[in-house]
Amino acid sequence: HGEEAIHMGSASALSPQDVIFAQYREAGLLMWRGFTLEQFCNQCFSNDHDLGKGRQMPIHYGCRALNYQTVSSPLGTQITQAVG
């Protein structure tokens, strides 16, 4: 029900090789790809295990191995990413 459920449906139609340019409310896509709750926590706390090494704001997830680009804070900037 709602915005997060739509993302899960979209994620199920993508292949692992497809690159995702998400926004901050689309963490479900990253979970679908295999990002663990521990990895989410590491990013939020910017600890030693954070893939971004503490260089991102909390909930600005990204994972090169899962083809998930780091979230961009200003949402309007994603328009150009979406159109290629």
C-alpha positions, -999 to +999 in steps of 0.1 A: +000+000+000+015+033-010+047+047-025+070+021-010+050-008-024+052+006-059+090+005-057+091-031-048+070-039-079+094-019-100+124-036-085+110-071-093+109-062-130+146-051-131+176-073-137+206-071-113+226-054-141+201-025-143+214+006-126+190+023-102+189+060-096+167+062-066+155+089-041+155+088-003+122+069+001+132+040-022+153+020+002+131-010-006+147-013-040+181-016-023+167-042+001+153-062-029+188-062-043+203-077-011+214-047+010+212-058+046+197-041+076+232-041+091+244-021+060+216+004+064+226+009+101+263+012+092+254+040+067+231+058+092+258+058+119+287+064+094+308+038+112+339+018+099+317-005+079+298+022+060+303+017+023+304+055+019+330+059+046+309+085+064+309+109+034+271+109+030+242+122+050+221+096+068+197+077+045+218+086+014+225+050+006+244+036-024+260+003-033+282-001-064+280-039-062+242-037-064+242-011-092+224+014-069+236+049-072+240+071-041+208+091-034+209+127-043+195+152-018+180+178-041+153+158-057+150+181-088+185+170-099+173+135-106+153+146-136+184+146-158+195+113-144+162+097-153+162+108-189+199+098-195 
